[in-house]
């Protein structure tokens, strides 16, 4: 019995030491994650049940902010929510699909050409704000000097310039084009890396077993072999689509944009937080945004989770 204890105790103590050393290494991450993510999220959730104008101490109001969002805020239900869902459902899956197609095409090219094209495709995601004001506003300018209007006028397709950036119906469509152009960011690089890391012998074995064309290759080998990258890219695309803000204001040159065209939930949240100083109401909008992102991320996990 004593021999058993003497042999077991050192092993247990070694395991405890190894475990404690692991906690020491992850402690800095846990500390910063708690301070920068968990605590602000909890504080935001608590503030969503209060009226807080930055000056006075927050006063508890219960679920009033949430009730007001869906009952006394017509802008949210008629403009903000439809615009956000339309934007997210087009830019999220659309940008994701476009990133995958471009990544798959680049893999078929030689290494040097692939590298140059990958940089060209990725650069707009870093320079989107600058290029938006320099290029896109000139392209969609509402007078005859705008590139698009000038082209249409020269072709006699229109009689007078179209107000692309001042018409609320057209502004949303221009937004989608601009953001789709600049959406090839980190998710594109992840998909490109995922396709490049697939073992090429799998494709050879599949063709020997009866694989017939490149479409079957994509659905039966490429996508199943890179599910982690597919999931990461889907999550990044969803978060990027829902957190977008200020695009309509930058294009139209006014905030809010004409008749709130292209006004998204983050724009609405920033307006209440930093213009009207209703932090409690803005916090409730942030909670709703978090729940929307969580729901769509759950869908992504179900689609791309590994067996």
PyMOL commands that set and color helices and strands:
alter all, ss='L'
color gray80, all
select helices_A, chain A and resi 2-47+64-71+74-107+111-126+128-139+147-154+168-181+186-196+200-208+214-225+227-242+247-252+258-260+265-274+279-304
alter helices_A, ss='H'
color red, helices_A
select strands_A, chain A and resi 50-51+59-60
alter strands_A, ss='S'
color yellow, strands_A
deselect
rebuild
show_as cartoon
